[in-house]
């Protein structure tokens, strides 16, 4: 029964993965035909990135959960959809949503990355509560790298990807919001788990 459930989840994950790829391809081709080269580049870059989890898992022998991949592809698709449907330009806060969602994914990815480092090295250990802070800094550093990439692409290709300085600062703040939510959830879960464990220890009779 467990084997059937796992097989069903794998098949559904594969279907959803290819659905995201088809959606990204359609939007990217449409944007290219409309000569919206900035967003077309975004779309094709994200389409290419959807194949990276499989490459990483195969070459580095790291298991990437399907829920994390779907999380990533959702962030990709919503980002390109913002350019495809002009959601970024009609003042509904869509940019804030996509940045917070992307940052929350980076936070989850950072958590798995640090856990993988612990698994490969016996000399490295990240305390659980410290890990929440580390994940938050990982998100902020990744957000800064992304803003630098956007600035470099806009400057070198003479296209508009990055907005004003104010937009950049607001993007960084919402990166903090998305990463902070994941870090807070992890910290709260660890605190609750410690409380449950201590309560269980006190309930045990002393011999």
C-alpha positions as CSV (number, residue, x, y, z in Angstrom):
1,X,0.0,0.0,0.0
2,X,2.8,2.4,0.9
3,X,4.5,1.5,-2.4
4,X,1.4,2.4,-4.3
5,X,1.0,5.7,-2.5
6,X,4.6,6.6,-3.2
7,X,4.2,5.7,-6.8
8,X,1.0,7.7,-7.1
9,X,2.8,10.8,-5.6
10,X,5.7,10.4,-7.9
11,X,3.4,10.2,-11.0
12,X,1.4,13.2,-9.8
13,X,4.6,15.1,-9.2
14,X,5.8,14.3,-12.7
15,X,2.5,15.4,-14.3
16,X,2.5,18.7,-12.4
17,X,6.2,19.3,-13.3
18,X,5.5,18.9,-17.0
19,X,2.3,21.1,-16.7
20,X,4.4,23.9,-15.2
21,X,7.0,23.5,-18.0
22,X,4.3,23.7,-20.7
23,X,2.8,26.8,-19.1
24,X,6.2,28.4,-18.9
25,X,7.0,27.5,-22.5
26,X,3.7,28.9,-23.8
27,X,4.1,32.2,-22.0
28,X,7.8,32.5,-23.0
29,X,7.1,32.0,-26.7
30,X,4.2,34.4,-26.6
31,X,6.4,37.1,-24.9
32,X,9.1,36.5,-27.5
33,X,6.6,36.9,-30.3
34,X,5.5,40.1,-28.7
35,X,9.1,41.3,-28.7
36,X,9.1,41.6,-24.9
37,X,12.6,40.2,-24.7
38,X,13.2,40.9,-21.0
39,X,10.3,38.8,-19.9
40,X,10.9,36.2,-22.6
41,X,14.5,35.7,-21.3
42,X,13.0,35.3,-17.8
43,X,10.6,32.7,-19.0
44,X,13.1,30.6,-20.9
45,X,15.6,30.9,-18.0
46,X,13.0,29.6,-15.6
47,X,12.0,26.9,-18.0
48,X,15.6,25.7,-18.2
49,X,15.8,25.9,-14.4
50,X,12.9,23.4,-14.0
51,X,15.3,20.7,-15.2
52,X,18.0,21.5,-12.6
53,X,16.5,19.6,-9.7
54,X,16.7,16.3,-11.6
55,X,20.3,17.1,-12.7
56,X,21.3,17.9,-9.1
57,X,19.6,14.9,-7.7
58,X,21.2,12.6,-10.2
59,X,24.8,14.0,-10.1
60,X,25.0,14.9,-6.4
61,X,22.8,12.1,-5.2
62,X,20.7,14.5,-3.2
63,X,17.0,13.8,-2.8
64,X,14.9,16.9,-3.6
65,X,11.3,16.5,-2.3
66,X,8.7,16.8,-5.0
67,X,6.8,19.4,-2.8
68,X,9.9,21.6,-2.9
69,X,10.1,21.3,-6.7
70,X,6.4,22.2,-7.0
71,X,6.9,25.2,-4.7
72,X,9.8,26.3,-6.9
73,X,7.8,25.9,-10.2
74,X,4.9,27.8,-8.7
75,X,7.1,30.7,-7.9
76,X,8.6,30.6,-11.4
77,X,5.2,30.5,-13.1
78,X,3.7,33.3,-11.0
79,X,6.7,35.5,-11.7
80,X,6.5,35.0,-15.5
81,X,2.7,35.3,-15.4
82,X,3.2,38.8,-13.8
83,X,5.0,39.9,-17.0
84,X,2.7,37.9,-19.3
85,X,-0.5,39.5,-17.9
86,X,1.0,42.8,-16.8
87,X,0.2,42.1,-13.2
88,X,3.4,43.8,-12.1
89,X,2.3,47.1,-13.7
90,X,-1.3,47.6,-12.5
91,X,-0.5,48.3,-8.8
92,X,-2.0,45.3,-7.0
93,X,1.0,44.4,-5.0
94,X,1.7,41.3,-7.2
95,X,5.5,42.0,-7.0
96,X,5.4,41.7,-3.2
97,X,3.5,38.3,-3.5
98,X,6.1,36.8,-5.8
99,X,9.1,38.0,-3.9
100,X,7.7,36.7,-0.6
101,X,6.9,33.4,-2.2
102,X,10.3,33.1,-3.8
103,X,12.0,34.0,-0.6
104,X,10.0,31.4,1.3
105,X,11.2,28.8,-1.2
106,X,14.8,29.9,-0.8
107,X,14.4,29.6,3.0
108,X,13.1,26.0,2.6
109,X,15.9,25.2,0.2
110,X,18.5,26.7,2.6
111,X,17.2,24.5,5.4
112,X,17.5,21.4,3.3
113,X,21.0,22.5,2.2
114,X,22.3,23.0,5.7
115,X,20.8,19.7,6.8
116,X,22.5,18.0,3.8
117,X,25.8,19.6,4.9
118,X,25.3,18.1,8.4
119,X,24.6,14.7,6.8
120,X,27.8,14.7,4.8
121,X,30.1,16.0,7.5
122,X,30.3,14.6,11.1
123,X,32.2,17.7,12.3
124,X,29.5,20.2,11.3
125,X,26.4,20.7,13.4
126,X,23.8,23.5,13.3
127,X,21.8,24.0,16.5
128,X,18.1,24.0,15.6
129,X,17.2,27.4,16.9
130,X,20.4,28.9,15.4
131,X,19.4,27.3,12.1
132,X,16.3,29.5,11.9
133,X,18.6,32.6,12.0
134,X,21.0,31.1,9.5
135,X,18.2,30.3,7.1
136,X,17.0,34.0,7.3
137,X,20.5,35.3,6.5
138,X,20.7,32.8,3.6
139,X,17.5,34.2,2.2
140,X,18.7,37.8,2.5
141,X,22.1,37.0,0.9
142,X,20.3,35.2,-2.0
143,X,18.0,38.2,-2.5
144,X,20.9,40.5,-2.7
145,X,22.6,38.3,-5.3
146,X,19.3,38.2,-7.3
147,X,19.0,42.0,-7.3
148,X,22.6,42.3,-8.5
149,X,21.9,39.8,-11.3
150,X,18.8,41.9,-12.4
151,X,20.8,45.1,-12.3
152,X,23.6,43.5,-14.4
153,X,21.2,42.1,-17.0
154,X,19.3,45.4,-17.3
155,X,22.6,47.3,-17.7
156,X,24.3,44.9,-20.2
157,X,21.2,44.2,-22.4
158,X,19.6,47.6,-22.1
159,X,16.3,46.2,-21.0
160,X,14.1,46.9,-18.0
161,X,14.1,44.1,-15.5
162,X,14.9,46.0,-12.3
163,X,12.8,49.0,-11.2
164,X,13.8,52.0,-9.2
165,X,15.9,52.0,-6.0
166,X,12.7,52.2,-4.0
167,X,11.4,49.0,-5.8
168,X,14.7,47.2,-5.0
169,X,14.5,48.1,-1.3
170,X,10.9,47.0,-1.1
171,X,11.7,43.7,-2.9
172,X,14.4,43.1,-0.3
173,X,11.9,43.8,2.5
174,X,9.5,41.3,1.2
175,X,12.3,38.8,0.8
176,X,12.8,39.3,4.5
177,X,9.0,38.7,5.1
178,X,9.0,35.4,3.1
179,X,12.1,34.1,4.6
180,X,11.1,35.3,8.1
181,X,7.8,33.4,7.9
182,X,9.6,30.1,7.2
183,X,12.3,30.8,9.9
184,X,9.6,31.7,12.4
185,X,7.6,28.5,11.6
186,X,10.8,26.5,12.1
187,X,11.7,28.2,15.3
188,X,8.2,27.8,16.7
189,X,8.1,24.2,15.8
190,X,11.5,23.5,17.4
191,X,10.4,25.4,20.6
192,X,7.1,23.4,20.7
193,X,9.0,20.1,20.1
194,X,11.4,20.9,23.0
195,X,8.5,21.6,25.2
196,X,6.8,18.4,24.3
197,X,10.0,16.4,24.9
198,X,10.7,18.0,28.3
199,X,7.1,17.3,29.3
200,X,7.5,13.7,28.3
201,X,10.7,13.4,30.3
202,X,9.0,14.9,33.4
203,X,6.2,12.4,33.0
204,X,8.5,9.4,33.1
205,X,8.8,7.9,36.6
206,X,12.2,8.1,38.2
207,X,13.7,4.8,39.3
